[in-house]
Amino acid sequence: MVQLKIAKKIITSLFIIFFFFSFFSHNAISATTIEDTTFPADVGKTYSWKVTYADESKGAKLIYTIESIEKGVHNTIDALIVYCTIIGYPPEGGSVDLANNSLYLAANKTQNYLAFETYWWGPVMIPTPINLTLVAEAIHAYNYSIVDNTIIETDMEYSSEYTFNTKGFLTTVVAKEDGIMIWKCVLDTSEAAIPIGNYFLIFIVISVITLVYLKKQKIN
C-alpha cells in the first residue's frame, strides 16, 4: 500500500509539473502578439498548403515552419517581425528549400504597416486584426477587389482569388482563366500543427511505466 501511494504521488506530481512547464514554456517562445498586432501561428509549429487541382502540379505542397516571432524595426517602423522556413514538395518527388529562417513579414496595425519579404510564395498567414486592403497592397496585387474575406486580383483574362479565414490563415487560392478554374491550392488541415515536444514524450513514457507498475501491484 505504501508503494502504491508513493507511485500515485509521483504520477500526480508529473502531471502538475508538465502542466506548468507547458504553460510557461509556450508563453515564453510564442510572442504572437505585440501591442495590437497578432500573428496567427506559433513559434516552432509547421503548417502546409497543397495543390488539389491542376494536372501538372496536383499534389505539390508548401510547408511553412515558424522560426521566430519578435519585436523589431523594419524600414524604421517598430513592428512584429516573423521569420520562417519554407520547403516546397513538387508532385514528382523531392523537395526544394524556398526560404531558410528568412524574414516572412513585418507588421504594425497602429501605423497601418505590413511588409512581406517572401510574398511570392503566397501570403498564407496574415496578421490580425485582418486588413485585406493592406494585404493586397503589401503583395502588390494588380487591379484587385475585395469581396467578403477574399482578395480577387485580375489581369486580362486571368484572375487569382485569395480567401482567408477569420484567424488569418489562407484557406484557398484559386487561379482562373476566362472564369474557369485552372489551379487550386488549399490549407492542409489533415496535417494540423500539434506541439508534441521531447518533454511531453518523456512525460508519456514515465506515466505509462508508472501505470504498468500500479497495475502489477494491484494484481500481486
C-alpha positions in Angstrom: 0.0 0.0 0.0 2.9 2.4 0.8 4.4 1.8 -2.7 1.0 2.4 -4.3 0.6 5.7 -2.5 4.2 6.8 -3.5 3.6 5.8 -7.2 0.3 7.8 -7.2 2.0 10.8 -5.7 4.8 10.6 -8.4 2.4 10.5 -11.3 0.2 13.3 -9.9 3.3 15.4 -9.4 4.4 14.7 -13.0 1.0 16.0 -14.3 1.3 19.2 -12.3 4.9 19.8 -13.4 4.1 19.1 -17.0 1.2 21.5 -16.9 3.2 24.4 -15.5 6.1 23.7 -17.8 3.9 23.6 -20.9 2.2 26.8 -19.9 5.2 28.9 -19.2 7.4 27.5 -22.0 4.7 28.1 -24.5 4.2 31.7 -23.4 8.0 32.2 -23.4 8.5 31.2 -27.0 5.2 32.2 -28.6 5.3 36.0 -28.6 2.5 36.1 -31.1 1.0 39.5 -30.0 2.8 42.8 -29.9 0.7 45.8 -29.0 -2.4 45.5 -31.2 -0.9 43.2 -33.9 -1.2 39.4 -33.6 0.3 36.7 -35.8 -1.9 33.6 -36.1 0.7 30.9 -35.9 3.1 29.8 -33.1 6.8 29.5 -33.0 8.0 26.0 -33.8 4.8 24.9 -35.5 4.6 23.7 -39.1 1.7 24.4 -41.5 1.2 23.2 -45.0 -0.8 24.0 -48.2 -1.3 21.6 -51.0 -2.4 21.8 -54.7 -5.6 19.9 -55.2 -6.4 20.9 -58.7 -4.1 21.2 -61.8 -2.8 18.4 -63.9 0.8 19.4 -63.8 1.1 20.4 -60.1 -1.6 18.4 -58.3 -0.2 17.0 -55.1 2.5 19.7 -54.7 2.9 21.2 -51.2 4.3 24.2 -49.5 5.4 23.6 -45.9 5.9 26.7 -43.6 7.7 26.4 -40.2 7.6 29.4 -37.9 11.1 30.0 -36.7 10.7 33.2 -34.6 8.2 36.0 -33.8 9.7 39.0 -32.1 9.5 42.8 -31.9 11.9 44.7 -34.1 12.4 47.5 -36.5 11.6 47.3 -40.3 12.1 50.3 -42.5 12.2 52.5 -39.4 8.8 51.0 -38.2 8.5 49.3 -34.8 6.9 46.0 -35.8 6.1 42.4 -35.1 8.6 40.5 -37.2 8.2 36.9 -38.3 10.9 34.6 -39.6 10.0 31.2 -41.3 11.4 28.4 -43.3 9.6 27.3 -46.4 10.0 24.0 -48.2 8.3 23.1 -51.5 7.5 19.5 -52.4 6.9 19.0 -56.1 4.4 16.3 -57.2 7.2 14.3 -58.9 9.0 14.0 -55.5 11.9 15.5 -53.7 12.0 18.9 -52.0 13.2 22.5 -52.6 14.3 24.9 -50.0 12.5 28.2 -50.8 13.4 30.1 -47.7 15.6 29.2 -44.7 14.8 31.1 -41.5 14.1 34.1 -43.6 12.1 37.2 -42.9 8.5 36.5 -43.8 6.7 39.7 -42.8 6.8 42.8 -40.6 3.5 44.3 -39.3 2.2 47.1 -37.2 -1.5 47.8 -37.2 -1.3 51.1 -35.5 0.9 52.5 -38.2 -1.1 50.7 -40.9 2.1 48.9 -41.9 2.6 45.5 -43.5 5.5 44.3 -45.5 6.0 40.8 -46.9 9.5 39.7 -47.9 8.5 36.2 -49.2 5.0 37.1 -50.6 5.8 35.5 -53.9 5.2 32.1 -52.3 1.8 33.4 -51.1 0.6 35.5 -48.2 -0.5 32.3 -46.5 -0.5 33.7 -42.9 -1.5 37.4 -42.2 -1.6 39.4 -39.0 -4.9 40.2 -37.2 -7.0 42.2 -36.9 -7.3 41.4 -40.6 -7.0 44.2 -43.1 -7.2 42.7 -46.6 -6.7 46.0 -48.3 -3.4 46.3 -46.5 -2.5 42.7 -47.5 -3.4 43.4 -51.2 -1.2 46.5 -51.2 1.6 44.6 -49.4 1.8 41.9 -52.1 1.5 44.5 -54.8 -1.8 43.0 -56.1 -2.7 44.3 -59.6 -6.2 45.5 -60.3 -7.7 43.9 -57.2 -11.0 43.9 -55.5 -12.1 42.6 -52.1 -15.3 40.5 -51.7 -16.1 39.4 -48.1 -12.9 37.6 -47.0 -11.4 37.2 -50.5 -8.9 39.2 -52.4 -9.5 39.0 -56.2 -6.7 40.0 -58.5 -7.4 40.4 -62.2 -5.0 40.6 -65.1 -6.7 40.5 -68.5 -8.4 37.0 -68.8 -6.6 35.7 -65.7 -7.6 36.1 -62.1 -6.4 34.9 -58.7 -8.6 34.6 -55.6 -7.1 34.5 -52.1 -9.5 33.5 -49.4 -8.7 33.9 -45.7 -10.4 32.7 -42.5 -11.0 34.9 -39.5 -7.9 33.6 -37.8 -5.6 35.0 -40.5 -4.8 31.8 -42.5 -5.2 31.5 -46.2 -7.7 28.7 -46.8 -7.8 28.6 -50.6 -6.1 30.3 -53.5 -7.7 29.8 -56.9 -6.4 30.7 -60.4 -8.9 31.2 -63.2 -8.7 31.7 -66.9 -11.8 33.3 -68.5 -13.7 32.5 -65.3 -12.8 28.8 -65.4 -10.6 27.4 -62.6 -7.2 26.1 -63.8 -5.4 25.8 -60.4 -6.3 25.5 -56.7 -4.3 25.3 -53.5 -5.8 24.8 -50.0 -4.7 24.8 -46.4 -3.9 21.2 -45.5 -6.0 20.7 -42.3 -5.2 16.9 -42.3 -1.7 17.8 -41.1 -2.7 20.1 -38.2 0.3 21.5 -36.2 0.3 19.8 -32.9 3.1 20.8 -30.5 4.5 17.5 -29.2 7.9 18.2 -27.8 10.5 15.9 -26.2 9.4 16.8 -22.7 5.9 15.7 -23.5 7.1 12.3 -24.9 9.3 11.8 -21.8 6.2 12.5 -19.6 4.2 10.0 -21.5 6.8 7.2 -21.2 7.2 7.8 -17.4 3.4 7.9 -16.9 3.0 4.6 -18.9 5.7 2.9 -16.8 4.1 4.1 -13.6 0.6 3.0 -14.6 2.0 -0.5 -15.5 3.7 -0.6 -12.1 0.5 0.3 -10.4 -1.4 -2.4 -12.3 1.1 -5.1 -11.3 1.0 -4.1 -7.7 -2.8 -4.4 -7.7 -2.5 -7.9 -9.3 0.0 -9.0 -6.7 
